[in-house]
Amino acid sequence: MKAYARHASARWLGTRQHGKGAINTPSAALKMALDGADGDAKGRGTNPAELVAAAIAGSFSLTLADELGQAGYRPREIDTMASVTLERVADGWRLTQIVLAVSATVPRAAECDFVDATLRAKANCPIARALNAYTLMTAKLTRNE
């Protein structure tokens, strides 16, 4: 596959606690309010941690589909939930952990091949690799012949 680049933009007005902002992508897939709230606060829009989790979930699903395809399988469905943990450390905020929960329907897949493919996808997911955070994963295979 040929290398490619994508971009997005964000504008923030004011302080983190009292400001407001928006995030946009050229595809218009994201055109929403940006929330500066920390932690579990119910905000007015998305936030960077949520966007990172979404990027990891999508990237991992695509990477797993590729790994299963290379192993000779045709996945019918891959569902990935990604959670990211941000912690305040001495020099600011750091993403310290990624948790992936994946379930896939892959007809005629051998359990060992599925496990191997998920481990390769975890190691090769470009977004997770770029973040260099500790990653935990659970995986469930449904053959659904």
Residue frames as qw, qx, qy, qz and C-alpha x, y, z in Angstrom:
[[0.000, 0.889, 0.459, 0.000, 0.00, 0.00, 0.00],
 [0.377, 0.544, -0.008, 0.750, 1.19, 3.46, -0.88],
 [0.289, -0.290, -0.475, 0.779, 1.94, 5.92, 1.93],
 [0.063, -0.701, -0.448, -0.552, -0.68, 8.57, 2.56],
 [0.165, -0.055, -0.449, 0.877, -1.33, 11.53, 4.84],
 [0.214, -0.718, -0.600, -0.279, -4.54, 12.82, 6.36],
 [0.185, 0.145, -0.333, 0.913, -5.17, 15.96, 8.35],
 [0.286, -0.743, -0.604, -0.042, -7.63, 17.55, 10.72],
 [0.157, 0.443, -0.175, 0.865, -7.89, 20.93, 12.38],
 [0.416, -0.635, -0.609, 0.231, -8.96, 22.24, 15.75],
 [0.068, 0.562, -0.076, 0.821, -9.62, 25.72, 17.08],
 [0.488, -0.524, -0.610, 0.340, -9.79, 26.49, 20.80],
 [0.004, 0.674, 0.028, 0.739, -10.88, 29.86, 22.21],
 [0.526, -0.703, 0.131, -0.459, -10.18, 30.73, 25.83],
 [0.238, -0.497, 0.789, -0.270, -8.88, 28.76, 28.78],
 [0.264, 0.017, -0.954, -0.139, -9.26, 25.00, 28.99],
 [0.002, 0.332, 0.823, -0.460, -11.83, 25.23, 31.78],
 [0.233, 0.644, 0.387, -0.618, -13.87, 28.12, 30.37],
 [0.106, 0.416, -0.505, -0.749, -13.21, 28.03, 26.66],
 [0.790, 0.377, 0.396, -0.278, -14.85, 26.42, 23.68],
 [0.072, -0.497, 0.692, 0.519, -13.64, 24.86, 20.52],
 [0.851, 0.382, 0.108, -0.344, -14.32, 22.76, 17.46],
 [0.420, -0.334, 0.768, 0.350, -12.63, 19.99, 15.55],
 [0.684, 0.584, 0.015, -0.438, -12.98, 19.42, 11.80],
 [0.557, -0.153, 0.710, 0.404, -11.84, 17.02, 9.10],
 [0.182, 0.311, -0.471, -0.805, -11.90, 17.65, 5.35],
 [0.170, -0.172, -0.924, -0.297, -14.15, 14.60, 4.87],
 [0.464, -0.367, -0.002, -0.806, -16.68, 16.20, 7.27],
 [0.675, -0.209, -0.707, 0.041, -16.67, 12.92, 9.21],
 [0.452, -0.487, -0.472, 0.579, -15.77, 15.06, 12.22],
 [0.038, 0.470, 0.094, 0.877, -17.24, 18.50, 12.56],
 [0.583, -0.632, -0.505, -0.072, -18.12, 18.90, 16.20],
 [0.303, -0.880, 0.192, -0.312, -17.55, 20.73, 19.42],
 [0.618, 0.248, -0.604, 0.438, -14.33, 20.05, 21.29],
 [0.633, -0.730, -0.169, -0.193, -14.65, 19.63, 25.06],
 [0.283, 0.622, -0.545, 0.486, -11.89, 20.69, 27.45],
 [0.720, -0.528, 0.200, -0.403, -13.34, 18.89, 30.49],
 [0.119, 0.451, -0.873, 0.144, -11.15, 16.35, 32.30],
 [0.194, -0.069, 0.918, -0.339, -12.03, 12.86, 33.40],
 [0.100, 0.389, 0.915, 0.043, -15.63, 11.69, 33.60],
 [0.190, 0.444, 0.201, -0.852, -17.18, 15.10, 33.08],
 [0.464, 0.566, 0.671, 0.122, -20.15, 15.05, 30.75],
 [0.208, -0.375, 0.192, 0.883, -19.04, 17.61, 28.25],
 [0.449, 0.647, 0.124, -0.604, -20.39, 19.50, 25.31],
 [0.674, 0.616, -0.330, -0.242, -18.60, 17.54, 22.63],
 [0.949, 0.088, -0.214, 0.213, -15.77, 15.15, 21.96],
 [0.360, -0.859, 0.352, 0.088, -12.31, 15.29, 23.47],
 [0.310, 0.656, -0.676, -0.130, -8.84, 14.16, 22.39],
 [0.320, -0.240, 0.899, -0.179, -8.94, 10.92, 24.43],
 [0.696, 0.372, 0.504, -0.350, -12.23, 9.89, 22.82],
 [0.586, 0.726, -0.235, -0.273, -10.84, 10.65, 19.36],
 [0.052, 0.558, -0.828, -0.010, -7.70, 8.62, 20.08],
 [0.519, 0.005, 0.813, -0.265, -9.83, 5.68, 21.27],
 [0.716, 0.562, 0.232, -0.342, -11.91, 5.90, 18.09],
 [0.411, 0.732, -0.510, -0.188, -8.78, 6.01, 15.93],
 [0.172, -0.386, 0.902, -0.093, -7.31, 2.97, 17.69],
 [0.650, 0.215, 0.650, -0.328, -10.57, 0.98, 17.39],
 [0.683, 0.670, 0.005, -0.291, -10.81, 1.70, 13.68],
 [0.261, 0.710, -0.649, -0.081, -7.14, 1.11, 12.98],
 [0.354, -0.271, 0.879, -0.168, -7.05, -2.14, 14.94],
 [0.735, 0.351, 0.482, -0.324, -10.16, -3.48, 13.18],
 [0.618, 0.727, -0.220, -0.203, -8.65, -2.74, 9.77],
 [0.057, 0.625, -0.778, 0.039, -5.31, -4.25, 10.79],
 [0.539, -0.079, 0.801, -0.246, -7.01, -7.41, 12.09],
 [0.766, 0.525, 0.217, -0.302, -9.03, -7.73, 8.87],
 [0.439, 0.742, -0.495, -0.104, -5.76, -7.54, 6.94],
 [0.182, -0.456, 0.857, -0.159, -4.04, -10.10, 9.19],
 [0.687, 0.148, 0.647, -0.296, -6.97, -12.53, 8.88],
 [0.700, 0.662, -0.040, -0.263, -7.02, -12.05, 5.11],
 [0.246, 0.688, -0.682, -0.026, -3.31, -12.82, 4.88],
 [0.345, -0.232, 0.882, -0.224, -3.99, -16.01, 6.85],
 [0.136, -0.073, -0.877, -0.456, -6.59, -17.03, 4.25],
 [0.001, -0.522, -0.795, 0.310, -9.75, -16.08, 6.16],
 [0.046, -0.449, -0.347, -0.822, -12.58, -13.74, 5.23],
 [0.038, -0.246, -0.663, 0.706, -13.88, -12.08, 8.37],
 [0.052, -0.644, -0.679, -0.350, -17.60, -11.39, 8.31],
 [0.267, -0.889, -0.136, -0.347, -17.58, -8.92, 11.19],
 [0.576, 0.011, -0.441, 0.688, -15.03, -7.36, 13.54],
 [0.313, -0.875, -0.203, -0.307, -16.14, -5.28, 16.52],
 [0.596, 0.072, -0.398, 0.694, -13.49, -3.46, 18.51],
 [0.342, -0.915, -0.173, -0.127, -13.96, -1.38, 21.64],
 [0.597, 0.259, -0.309, 0.693, -10.92, 0.68, 22.58],
 [0.419, -0.890, -0.177, 0.005, -10.45, 2.49, 25.88],
 [0.532, 0.461, -0.302, 0.643, -7.56, 4.79, 26.63],
 [0.570, -0.715, -0.297, 0.275, -6.30, 5.86, 30.05],
 [0.311, 0.696, -0.155, 0.629, -4.75, 9.28, 30.51],
 [0.660, -0.579, -0.332, 0.345, -2.90, 10.06, 33.70],
 [0.024, 0.962, -0.165, 0.216, -1.49, 13.28, 35.04],
 [0.857, -0.102, -0.151, 0.483, 2.24, 12.81, 35.57],
 [0.446, -0.573, -0.066, 0.684, 4.95, 15.21, 36.69],
 [0.178, -0.240, 0.373, 0.879, 5.38, 16.79, 33.26],
 [0.456, 0.158, -0.214, -0.849, 1.70, 16.88, 32.21],
 [0.844, 0.114, 0.305, -0.426, -0.79, 14.35, 30.86],
 [0.065, 0.403, -0.864, -0.294, 0.29, 11.03, 29.38],
 [0.872, 0.061, -0.204, -0.442, -1.65, 8.24, 27.68],
 [0.264, -0.522, 0.790, -0.183, -0.57, 5.26, 29.78],
 [0.377, 0.028, 0.924, -0.053, -2.79, 2.38, 28.72],
 [0.531, 0.159, -0.423, -0.717, -4.90, 1.10, 25.85],
 [0.459, 0.037, 0.851, -0.254, -7.47, -1.64, 26.42],
 [0.425, 0.188, -0.571, -0.676, -8.88, -3.44, 23.37],
 [0.557, 0.125, 0.759, -0.312, -11.89, -5.75, 23.46],
 [0.355, 0.335, -0.571, -0.660, -12.40, -7.39, 20.09],
 [0.648, 0.162, 0.719, -0.192, -14.94, -9.90, 18.91],
 [0.262, 0.433, -0.565, -0.652, -15.01, -11.23, 15.39],
 [0.844, 0.244, 0.411, -0.244, -17.10, -13.53, 13.27],
 [0.166, 0.608, -0.684, -0.367, -14.75, -15.44, 10.99],
 [0.942, 0.119, 0.028, -0.311, -16.20, -18.50, 9.24],
 [0.959, 0.173, -0.165, 0.153, -14.04, -21.63, 9.42],
 [0.147, 0.779, -0.474, 0.383, -11.28, -19.88, 11.38],
 [0.762, -0.138, -0.548, 0.315, -9.09, -22.02, 13.59],
 [0.477, -0.864, -0.150, 0.057, -8.86, -20.62, 17.13],
 [0.680, -0.393, 0.169, 0.595, -5.04, -20.67, 17.02],
 [0.410, 0.371, 0.372, 0.746, -5.00, -18.75, 13.71],
 [0.161, -0.865, -0.323, -0.348, -7.41, -16.18, 15.13],
 [0.605, -0.743, -0.028, 0.285, -5.29, -15.70, 18.25],
 [0.631, -0.095, 0.281, 0.717, -2.14, -15.33, 16.11],
 [0.224, 0.604, 0.399, 0.652, -3.88, -12.78, 13.86],
 [0.322, -0.905, -0.238, -0.144, -5.10, -10.73, 16.84],
 [0.657, -0.585, 0.093, 0.467, -1.62, -10.69, 18.38],
 [0.516, 0.154, 0.360, 0.761, -0.09, -9.60, 15.05],
 [0.018, 0.778, 0.388, 0.494, -2.76, -6.91, 14.68],
 [0.502, -0.842, -0.138, 0.142, -2.05, -5.67, 18.21],
 [0.639, -0.379, 0.234, 0.627, 1.68, -5.46, 17.41],
 [0.388, 0.171, 0.488, 0.762, 1.14, -3.88, 13.97],
 [0.040, 0.863, 0.503, 0.023, -1.73, -1.43, 14.58],
 [0.462, 0.415, -0.013, 0.784, -0.16, 1.84, 13.39],
 [0.267, -0.766, -0.042, -0.583, -2.13, 4.14, 15.69],
 [0.814, -0.580, -0.028, -0.010, -1.44, 2.10, 18.83],
 [0.821, 0.052, -0.033, 0.568, 2.22, 1.73, 17.84],
 [0.246, 0.633, -0.004, 0.734, 2.57, 5.49, 17.45],
 [0.478, -0.757, 0.001, -0.445, 1.24, 6.03, 20.97],
 [0.486, 0.331, -0.707, 0.393, 3.66, 3.53, 22.51],
 [0.516, -0.423, 0.362, -0.651, 1.36, 2.79, 25.47],
 [0.199, -0.096, 0.957, -0.189, 0.89, -0.43, 27.41],
 [0.595, 0.058, -0.354, -0.719, -1.85, -2.37, 25.57],
 [0.394, 0.004, 0.870, -0.296, -4.15, -5.04, 27.00],
 [0.487, 0.148, -0.496, -0.703, -6.46, -7.07, 24.78],
 [0.548, 0.094, 0.786, -0.270, -9.27, -9.59, 25.00],
 [0.349, 0.269, -0.590, -0.677, -10.48, -11.38, 21.88],
 [0.615, 0.157, 0.690, -0.349, -13.49, -13.57, 21.14],
 [0.137, 0.192, -0.753, -0.615, -13.98, -15.62, 17.99],
 [0.685, 0.296, 0.491, -0.449, -17.35, -16.67, 16.62],
 [0.286, -0.111, 0.802, 0.513, -17.12, -19.01, 13.64],
 [0.506, 0.506, 0.292, -0.635, -20.79, -18.74, 12.61],
 [0.294, -0.051, 0.823, 0.483, -20.34, -21.21, 9.76]]
